[in-house]
């Protein structure tokens, strides 16, 4: 068994947030030496945080780092995503 984990990090957040947050995962079975493509969607909800003052989820414009690996300390793929002002 292997677990593929997707983390998101808000690079430019105006509020203090965790360094990276687990936003999705997939458990897959692999045979020795086997590789497989795994899809884990990144949604708007994955980029949001709860704004206590507004009492709603908020997505700030800016850069987000998408990290994929078998654990938070074993990141094997990184990508940047930019959210524009609405």
PDB file as gemmi writes it, atoms N, CA and C in Angstrom:
CRYST1    1.000    1.000    1.000  90.00  90.00  90.00 P 1                      
ATOM      1  N   UNK A   1       0.835  -1.197   0.000  1.00  0.00           N  
ATOM      2  CA  UNK A   1       0.000   0.000   0.000  1.00  0.00           C  
ATOM      3  C   UNK A   1       0.870   1.247   0.000  1.00  0.00           C  
ATOM      4  N   UNK A   2       0.420   2.234  -0.720  1.00  0.00           N  
ATOM      5  CA  UNK A   2       1.087   3.540  -0.760  1.00  0.00           C  
ATOM      6  C   UNK A   2       0.006   4.598  -0.571  1.00  0.00           C  
ATOM      7  N   UNK A   3       0.329   5.659   0.138  1.00  0.00           N  
ATOM      8  CA  UNK A   3      -0.601   6.778   0.304  1.00  0.00           C  
ATOM      9  C   UNK A   3       0.021   7.993  -0.360  1.00  0.00           C  
ATOM     10  N   UNK A   4      -0.701   8.555  -1.331  1.00  0.00           N  
ATOM     11  CA  UNK A   4      -0.272   9.781  -2.002  1.00  0.00           C  
ATOM     12  C   UNK A   4      -0.999  10.928  -1.311  1.00  0.00           C  
ATOM     13  N   UNK A   5      -0.242  11.913  -0.813  1.00  0.00           N  
ATOM     14  CA  UNK A   5      -0.825  13.015  -0.058  1.00  0.00           C  
ATOM     15  C   UNK A   5      -0.620  14.341  -0.785  1.00  0.00           C  
ATOM     16  N   UNK A   6      -1.654  15.187  -0.766  1.00  0.00           N  
ATOM     17  CA  UNK A   6      -1.610  16.505  -1.397  1.00  0.00           C  
ATOM     18  C   UNK A   6      -1.678  17.570  -0.310  1.00  0.00           C  
ATOM     19  N   UNK A   7      -0.683  18.449  -0.313  1.00  0.00           N  
ATOM     20  CA  UNK A   7      -0.621  19.553   0.646  1.00  0.00           C  
ATOM     21  C   UNK A   7      -0.690  20.879  -0.107  1.00  0.00           C  
ATOM     22  N   UNK A   8      -1.244  21.892   0.564  1.00  0.00           N  
ATOM     23  CA  UNK A   8      -1.299  23.248   0.002  1.00  0.00           C  
ATOM     24  C   UNK A   8      -0.662  24.196   1.001  1.00  0.00           C  
ATOM     25  N   UNK A   9       0.131  25.124   0.467  1.00  0.00           N  
ATOM     26  CA  UNK A   9       0.754  26.167   1.293  1.00  0.00           C  
ATOM     27  C   UNK A   9       0.442  27.512   0.660  1.00  0.00           C  
ATOM     28  N   UNK A  10      -0.204  28.392   1.422  1.00  0.00           N  
ATOM     29  CA  UNK A  10      -0.491  29.747   0.959  1.00  0.00           C  
ATOM     30  C   UNK A  10       0.770  30.580   1.161  1.00  0.00           C  
ATOM     31  N   UNK A  11       1.457  30.884   0.082  1.00  0.00           N  
ATOM     32  CA  UNK A  11       2.750  31.563   0.134  1.00  0.00           C  
ATOM     33  C   UNK A  11       2.613  33.013   0.587  1.00  0.00           C  
ATOM     34  N   UNK A  12       1.497  33.665   0.246  1.00  0.00           N  
ATOM     35  CA  UNK A  12       1.346  35.097   0.512  1.00  0.00           C  
ATOM     36  C   UNK A  12       0.172  35.430   1.431  1.00  0.00           C  
ATOM     37  N   UNK A  13      -0.196  34.562   2.315  1.00  0.00           N  
ATOM     38  CA  UNK A  13      -1.364  34.766   3.167  1.00  0.00           C  
ATOM     39  C   UNK A  13      -1.204  35.999   4.054  1.00  0.00           C  
ATOM     40  N   UNK A  14      -2.304  36.719   4.230  1.00  0.00           N  
ATOM     41  CA  UNK A  14      -2.273  37.894   5.109  1.00  0.00           C  
ATOM     42  C   UNK A  14      -2.532  37.507   6.563  1.00  0.00           C  
ATOM     43  N   UNK A  15      -2.917  36.257   6.785  1.00  0.00           N  
ATOM     44  CA  UNK A  15      -3.137  35.760   8.148  1.00  0.00           C  
ATOM     45  C   UNK A  15      -2.221  34.566   8.384  1.00  0.00           C  
ATOM     46  N   UNK A  16      -1.896  34.345   9.633  1.00  0.00           N  
ATOM     47  CA  UNK A  16      -1.010  33.225   9.982  1.00  0.00           C  
ATOM     48  C   UNK A  16      -1.723  31.903   9.703  1.00  0.00           C  
ATOM     49  N   UNK A  17      -1.033  31.032   8.961  1.00  0.00           N  
ATOM     50  CA  UNK A  17      -1.577  29.717   8.634  1.00  0.00           C  
ATOM     51  C   UNK A  17      -0.487  28.668   8.793  1.00  0.00           C  
ATOM     52  N   UNK A  18      -0.877  27.390   8.896  1.00  0.00           N  
ATOM     53  CA  UNK A  18       0.144  26.338   8.967  1.00  0.00           C  
ATOM     54  C   UNK A  18       1.055  26.377   7.743  1.00  0.00           C  
ATOM     55  N   UNK A  19       2.279  25.911   7.905  1.00  0.00           N  
ATOM     56  CA  UNK A  19       3.249  25.902   6.819  1.00  0.00           C  
ATOM     57  C   UNK A  19       2.727  25.130   5.610  1.00  0.00           C  
ATOM     58  N   UNK A  20       2.100  23.983   5.845  1.00  0.00           N  
ATOM     59  CA  UNK A  20       1.427  23.233   4.782  1.00  0.00           C  
ATOM     60  C   UNK A  20       0.256  22.500   5.403  1.00  0.00           C  
ATOM     61  N   UNK A  21      -0.808  22.377   4.613  1.00  0.00           N  
ATOM     62  CA  UNK A  21      -2.024  21.744   5.098  1.00  0.00           C  
ATOM     63  C   UNK A  21      -2.404  20.583   4.195  1.00  0.00           C  
ATOM     64  N   UNK A  22      -2.695  19.432   4.787  1.00  0.00           N  
ATOM     65  CA  UNK A  22      -3.145  18.273   4.028  1.00  0.00           C  
ATOM     66  C   UNK A  22      -4.538  18.560   3.483  1.00  0.00           C  
ATOM     67  N   UNK A  23      -4.701  18.471   2.160  1.00  0.00           N  
ATOM     68  CA  UNK A  23      -5.978  18.788   1.523  1.00  0.00           C  
ATOM     69  C   UNK A  23      -6.570  17.621   0.746  1.00  0.00           C  
ATOM     70  N   UNK A  24      -5.829  16.536   0.631  1.00  0.00           N  
ATOM     71  CA  UNK A  24      -6.372  15.369  -0.045  1.00  0.00           C  
ATOM     72  C   UNK A  24      -5.370  14.227  -0.023  1.00  0.00           C  
ATOM     73  N   UNK A  25      -5.882  13.017  -0.215  1.00  0.00           N  
ATOM     74  CA  UNK A  25      -4.987  11.857  -0.285  1.00  0.00           C  
ATOM     75  C   UNK A  25      -5.688  10.733  -1.039  1.00  0.00           C  
ATOM     76  N   UNK A  26      -4.894   9.807  -1.533  1.00  0.00           N  
ATOM     77  CA  UNK A  26      -5.383   8.600  -2.194  1.00  0.00           C  
ATOM     78  C   UNK A  26      -4.526   7.430  -1.717  1.00  0.00           C  
ATOM     79  N   UNK A  27      -5.182   6.352  -1.344  1.00  0.00           N  
ATOM     80  CA  UNK A  27      -4.479   5.114  -0.980  1.00  0.00           C  
ATOM     81  C   UNK A  27      -4.531   4.207  -2.202  1.00  0.00           C  
ATOM     82  N   UNK A  28      -3.353   3.725  -2.627  1.00  0.00           N  
ATOM     83  CA  UNK A  28      -3.287   2.862  -3.801  1.00  0.00           C  
ATOM     84  C   UNK A  28      -2.444   1.625  -3.483  1.00  0.00           C  
ATOM     85  N   UNK A  29      -2.704   0.579  -4.231  1.00  0.00           N  
ATOM     86  CA  UNK A  29      -1.916  -0.647  -4.112  1.00  0.00           C  
ATOM     87  C   UNK A  29      -0.971  -0.717  -5.294  1.00  0.00           C  
ATOM     88  N   UNK A  30       0.301  -0.879  -5.012  1.00  0.00           N  
ATOM     89  CA  UNK A  30       1.316  -0.995  -6.054  1.00  0.00           C  
ATOM     90  C   UNK A  30       2.113  -2.277  -5.853  1.00  0.00           C  
ATOM     91  N   UNK A  31       2.413  -2.924  -6.960  1.00  0.00           N  
ATOM     92  CA  UNK A  31       3.327  -4.061  -6.915  1.00  0.00           C  
ATOM     93  C   UNK A  31       4.747  -3.518  -6.985  1.00  0.00           C  
ATOM     94  N   UNK A  32       5.701  -4.285  -6.578  1.00  0.00           N  
ATOM     95  CA  UNK A  32       7.093  -3.857  -6.589  1.00  0.00           C  
ATOM     96  C   UNK A  32       7.490  -3.415  -8.001  1.00  0.00           C  
ATOM     97  N   UNK A  33       8.038  -2.190  -8.099  1.00  0.00           N  
ATOM     98  CA  UNK A  33       8.476  -1.653  -9.386  1.00  0.00           C  
ATOM     99  C   UNK A  33       7.376  -1.024 -10.216  1.00  0.00           C  
ATOM    100  N   UNK A  34       6.130  -1.114  -9.794  1.00  0.00           N  
ATOM    101  CA  UNK A  34       5.001  -0.559 -10.550  1.00  0.00           C  
ATOM    102  C   UNK A  34       4.889   0.949 -10.307  1.00  0.00           C  
ATOM    103  N   UNK A  35       4.500   1.674 -11.333  1.00  0.00           N  
ATOM    104  CA  UNK A  35       4.191   3.101 -11.197  1.00  0.00           C  
ATOM    105  C   UNK A  35       2.763   3.331 -11.675  1.00  0.00           C  
ATOM    106  N   UNK A  36       2.172   4.391 -11.195  1.00  0.00           N  
ATOM    107  CA  UNK A  36       0.802   4.714 -11.563  1.00  0.00           C  
ATOM    108  C   UNK A  36       0.583   6.220 -11.436  1.00  0.00           C  
ATOM    109  N   UNK A  37      -0.213   6.772 -12.327  1.00  0.00           N  
ATOM    110  CA  UNK A  37      -0.610   8.178 -12.234  1.00  0.00           C  
ATOM    111  C   UNK A  37      -1.821   8.273 -11.319  1.00  0.00           C  
ATOM    112  N   UNK A  38      -1.754   9.195 -10.354  1.00  0.00           N  
ATOM    113  CA  UNK A  38      -2.832   9.401  -9.391  1.00  0.00           C  
ATOM    114  C   UNK A  38      -3.336  10.824  -9.542  1.00  0.00           C  
ATOM    115  N   UNK A  39      -4.651  10.994  -9.566  1.00  0.00           N  
ATOM    116  CA  UNK A  39      -5.252  12.322  -9.678  1.00  0.00           C  
ATOM    117  C   UNK A  39      -5.929  12.691  -8.361  1.00  0.00           C  
ATOM    118  N   UNK A  40      -5.556  13.857  -7.838  1.00  0.00           N  
ATOM    119  CA  UNK A  40      -6.208  14.414  -6.652  1.00  0.00           C  
ATOM    120  C   UNK A  40      -6.599  15.846  -7.022  1.00  0.00           C  
ATOM    121  N   UNK A  41      -7.894  16.123  -7.187  1.00  0.00           N  
ATOM    122  CA  UNK A  41      -8.314  17.469  -7.595  1.00  0.00           C  
ATOM    123  C   UNK A  41      -7.969  18.529  -6.549  1.00  0.00           C  
ATOM    124  N   UNK A  42      -7.603  19.712  -7.019  1.00  0.00           N  
ATOM    125  CA  UNK A  42      -7.408  20.881  -6.156  1.00  0.00           C  
ATOM    126  C   UNK A  42      -8.605  21.790  -6.409  1.00  0.00           C  
ATOM    127  N   UNK A  43      -9.407  22.004  -5.374  1.00  0.00           N  
ATOM    128  CA  UNK A  43     -10.621  22.807  -5.505  1.00  0.00           C  
ATOM    129  C   UNK A  43     -10.445  24.170  -4.833  1.00  0.00           C  
ATOM    130  N   UNK A  44     -11.387  25.047  -5.053  1.00  0.00           N  
ATOM    131  CA  UNK A  44     -11.367  26.358  -4.398  1.00  0.00           C  
ATOM    132  C   UNK A  44     -11.375  26.169  -2.878  1.00  0.00           C  
ATOM    133  N   UNK A  45     -12.122  25.197  -2.413  1.00  0.00           N  
ATOM    134  CA  UNK A  45     -12.177  24.930  -0.970  1.00  0.00           C  
ATOM    135  C   UNK A  45     -10.786  24.597  -0.418  1.00  0.00           C  
ATOM    136  N   UNK A  46      -9.953  23.917  -1.212  1.00  0.00           N  
ATOM    137  CA  UNK A  46      -8.594  23.586  -0.778  1.00  0.00           C  
ATOM    138  C   UNK A  46      -7.737  24.829  -0.563  1.00  0.00           C  
ATOM    139  N   UNK A  47      -8.084  25.936  -1.188  1.00  0.00           N  
ATOM    140  CA  UNK A  47      -7.286  27.161  -1.115  1.00  0.00           C  
ATOM    141  C   UNK A  47      -7.836  28.157  -0.092  1.00  0.00           C  
ATOM    142  N   UNK A  48      -8.935  27.818   0.531  1.00  0.00           N  
ATOM    143  CA  UNK A  48      -9.603  28.768   1.422  1.00  0.00           C  
ATOM    144  C   UNK A  48      -9.216  28.573   2.885  1.00  0.00           C  
ATOM    145  N   UNK A  49      -9.517  29.592   3.675  1.00  0.00           N  
ATOM    146  CA  UNK A  49      -9.393  29.513   5.129  1.00  0.00           C  
ATOM    147  C   UNK A  49     -10.623  30.161   5.733  1.00  0.00           C  
ATOM    148  N   UNK A  50     -10.926  29.830   6.972  1.00  0.00           N  
ATOM    149  CA  UNK A  50     -12.097  30.387   7.645  1.00  0.00           C  
ATOM    150  C   UNK A  50     -11.737  31.747   8.231  1.00  0.00           C  
ATOM    151  N   UNK A  51     -12.446  32.795   7.773  1.00  0.00           N  
ATOM    152  CA  UNK A  51     -12.251  34.155   8.284  1.00  0.00           C  
ATOM    153  C   UNK A  51     -13.265  34.374   9.397  1.00  0.00           C  
ATOM    154  N   UNK A  52     -12.786  34.392  10.627  1.00  0.00           N  
ATOM    155  CA  UNK A  52     -13.666  34.513  11.791  1.00  0.00           C  
ATOM    156  C   UNK A  52     -14.434  35.829  11.783  1.00  0.00           C  
ATOM    157  N   UNK A  53     -13.802  36.908  11.335  1.00  0.00           N  
ATOM    158  CA  UNK A  53     -14.468  38.210  11.288  1.00  0.00           C  
ATOM    159  C   UNK A  53     -15.619  38.250  10.290  1.00  0.00           C  
ATOM    160  N   UNK A  54     -15.414  37.648   9.137  1.00  0.00           N  
ATOM    161  CA  UNK A  54     -16.449  37.621   8.095  1.00  0.00           C  
ATOM    162  C   UNK A  54     -17.405  36.440   8.251  1.00  0.00           C  
ATOM    163  N   UNK A  55     -17.051  35.483   9.095  1.00  0.00           N  
ATOM    164  CA  UNK A  55     -17.839  34.267   9.311  1.00  0.00           C  
ATOM    165  C   UNK A  55     -18.073  33.506   8.008  1.00  0.00           C  
ATOM    166  N   UNK A  56     -17.004  33.396   7.214  1.00  0.00           N  
ATOM    167  CA  UNK A  56     -17.094  32.666   5.952  1.00  0.00           C  
ATOM    168  C   UNK A  56     -15.712  32.229   5.482  1.00  0.00           C  
ATOM    169  N   UNK A  57     -15.695  31.284   4.557  1.00  0.00           N  
ATOM    170  CA  UNK A  57     -14.442  30.853   3.941  1.00  0.00           C  
ATOM    171  C   UNK A  57     -13.986  31.910   2.949  1.00  0.00           C  
ATOM    172  N   UNK A  58     -12.677  32.141   2.923  1.00  0.00           N  
ATOM    173  CA  UNK A  58     -12.099  33.174   2.064  1.00  0.00           C  
ATOM    174  C   UNK A  58     -10.930  32.576   1.284  1.00  0.00           C  
ATOM    175  N   UNK A  59     -10.837  32.949   0.006  1.00  0.00           N  
ATOM    176  CA  UNK A  59      -9.665  32.620  -0.800  1.00  0.00           C  
ATOM    177  C   UNK A  59      -9.012  33.934  -1.173  1.00  0.00           C  
ATOM    178  N   UNK A  60      -7.800  34.147  -0.679  1.00  0.00           N  
ATOM    179  CA  UNK A  60      -7.084  35.374  -0.996  1.00  0.00           C  
ATOM    180  C   UNK A  60      -6.355  35.224  -2.323  1.00  0.00           C  
ATOM    181  N   UNK A  61      -6.254  36.303  -3.082  1.00  0.00           N  
ATOM    182  CA  UNK A  61      -5.418  36.237  -4.287  1.00  0.00           C  
ATOM    183  C   UNK A  61      -3.959  36.077  -3.882  1.00  0.00           C  
ATOM    184  N   UNK A  62      -3.202  35.449  -4.733  1.00  0.00           N  
ATOM    185  CA  UNK A  62      -1.786  35.273  -4.456  1.00  0.00           C  
ATOM    186  C   UNK A  62      -1.296  33.905  -4.872  1.00  0.00           C  
ATOM    187  N   UNK A  63      -0.092  33.572  -4.424  1.00  0.00           N  
ATOM    188  CA  UNK A  63       0.554  32.326  -4.821  1.00  0.00           C  
ATOM    189  C   UNK A  63       0.313  31.222  -3.786  1.00  0.00           C  
ATOM    190  N   UNK A  64       0.076  30.034  -4.314  1.00  0.00           N  
ATOM    191  CA  UNK A  64      -0.092  28.844  -3.496  1.00  0.00           C  
ATOM    192  C   UNK A  64       0.874  27.793  -4.012  1.00  0.00           C  
ATOM    193  N   UNK A  65       1.508  27.090  -3.093  1.00  0.00           N  
ATOM    194  CA  UNK A  65       2.385  25.994  -3.474  1.00  0.00           C  
ATOM    195  C   UNK A  65       1.621  24.689  -3.272  1.00  0.00           C  
ATOM    196  N   UNK A  66       1.618  23.846  -4.293  1.00  0.00           N  
ATOM    197  CA  UNK A  66       0.995  22.532  -4.247  1.00  0.00           C  
ATOM    198  C   UNK A  66       2.119  21.518  -4.064  1.00  0.00           C  
ATOM    199  N   UNK A  67       2.002  20.686  -3.044  1.00  0.00           N  
ATOM    200  CA  UNK A  67       3.047  19.714  -2.721  1.00  0.00           C  
ATOM    201  C   UNK A  67       2.427  18.313  -2.680  1.00  0.00           C  
ATOM    202  N   UNK A  68       3.098  17.347  -3.296  1.00  0.00           N  
ATOM    203  CA  UNK A  68       2.603  15.974  -3.332  1.00  0.00           C  
ATOM    204  C   UNK A  68       3.715  15.040  -2.881  1.00  0.00           C  
ATOM    205  N   UNK A  69       3.362  14.089  -2.027  1.00  0.00           N  
ATOM    206  CA  UNK A  69       4.347  13.121  -1.565  1.00  0.00           C  
ATOM    207  C   UNK A  69       3.711  12.004  -0.781  1.00  0.00           C  
ATOM    208  N   UNK A  70       4.540  11.158  -0.202  1.00  0.00           N  
ATOM    209  CA  UNK A  70       4.025  10.048   0.597  1.00  0.00           C  
ATOM    210  C   UNK A  70       3.835  10.457   2.061  1.00  0.00           C  
ATOM    211  N   UNK A  71       4.370  11.626   2.431  1.00  0.00           N  
ATOM    212  CA  UNK A  71       4.167  12.199   3.763  1.00  0.00           C  
ATOM    213  C   UNK A  71       4.572  13.668   3.710  1.00  0.00           C  
ATOM    214  N   UNK A  72       4.322  14.398   4.785  1.00  0.00           N  
ATOM    215  CA  UNK A  72       4.674  15.820   4.797  1.00  0.00           C  
ATOM    216  C   UNK A  72       6.183  16.032   4.757  1.00  0.00           C  
ATOM    217  N   UNK A  73       6.944  15.020   5.153  1.00  0.00           N  
ATOM    218  CA  UNK A  73       8.400  15.142   5.123  1.00  0.00           C  
ATOM    219  C   UNK A  73       9.022  14.476   3.892  1.00  0.00           C  
ATOM    220  N   UNK A  74       8.195  13.870   3.028  1.00  0.00           N  
ATOM    221  CA  UNK A  74       8.684  13.198   1.822  1.00  0.00           C  
ATOM    222  C   UNK A  74       7.949  13.749   0.599  1.00  0.00           C  
ATOM    223  N   UNK A  75       8.173  15.026   0.311  1.00  0.00           N  
ATOM    224  CA  UNK A  75       7.526  15.699  -0.816  1.00  0.00           C  
ATOM    225  C   UNK A  75       8.303  15.378  -2.085  1.00  0.00           C  
ATOM    226  N   UNK A  76       7.600  14.881  -3.100  1.00  0.00           N  
ATOM    227  CA  UNK A  76       8.252  14.459  -4.344  1.00  0.00           C  
ATOM    228  C   UNK A  76       7.885  15.311  -5.549  1.00  0.00           C  
ATOM    229  N   UNK A  77       6.865  16.150  -5.412  1.00  0.00           N  
ATOM    230  CA  UNK A  77       6.416  16.985  -6.524  1.00  0.00           C  
ATOM    231  C   UNK A  77       5.935  18.314  -5.968  1.00  0.00           C  
ATOM    232  N   UNK A  78       6.364  19.411  -6.613  1.00  0.00           N  
ATOM    233  CA  UNK A  78       5.931  20.749  -6.204  1.00  0.00           C  
ATOM    234  C   UNK A  78       5.476  21.510  -7.438  1.00  0.00           C  
ATOM    235  N   UNK A  79       4.462  22.346  -7.252  1.00  0.00           N  
ATOM    236  CA  UNK A  79       3.985  23.219  -8.334  1.00  0.00           C  
ATOM    237  C   UNK A  79       3.442  24.493  -7.706  1.00  0.00           C  
ATOM    238  N   UNK A  80       3.466  25.581  -8.466  1.00  0.00           N  
ATOM    239  CA  UNK A  80       2.917  26.849  -7.991  1.00  0.00           C  
ATOM    240  C   UNK A  80       1.607  27.118  -8.717  1.00  0.00           C  
ATOM    241  N   UNK A  81       0.681  27.736  -8.000  1.00  0.00           N  
ATOM    242  CA  UNK A  81      -0.627  28.097  -8.518  1.00  0.00           C  
ATOM    243  C   UNK A  81      -0.864  29.538  -8.093  1.00  0.00           C  
ATOM    244  N   UNK A  82      -1.358  30.367  -8.999  1.00  0.00           N  
ATOM    245  CA  UNK A  82      -1.636  31.758  -8.649  1.00  0.00           C  
ATOM    246  C   UNK A  82      -3.114  32.046  -8.790  1.00  0.00           C  
ATOM    247  N   UNK A  83      -3.686  32.651  -7.757  1.00  0.00           N  
ATOM    248  CA  UNK A  83      -5.091  33.041  -7.756  1.00  0.00           C  
ATOM    249  C   UNK A  83      -5.149  34.548  -7.982  1.00  0.00           C  
ATOM    250  N   UNK A  84      -5.919  34.956  -8.981  1.00  0.00           N  
ATOM    251  CA  UNK A  84      -6.066  36.379  -9.306  1.00  0.00           C  
ATOM    252  C   UNK A  84      -7.203  36.984  -8.493  1.00  0.00           C  
ATOM    253  N   UNK A  85      -7.171  38.313  -8.366  1.00  0.00           N  
ATOM    254  CA  UNK A  85      -8.278  39.011  -7.715  1.00  0.00           C  
ATOM    255  C   UNK A  85      -9.546  38.805  -8.521  1.00  0.00           C  
ATOM    256  N   UNK A  86     -10.668  38.701  -7.814  1.00  0.00           N  
ATOM    257  CA  UNK A  86     -11.950  38.476  -8.502  1.00  0.00           C  
ATOM    258  C   UNK A  86     -12.607  39.784  -8.843  1.00  0.00           C  
TER     259      UNK A  86                                                      
END                                                                             
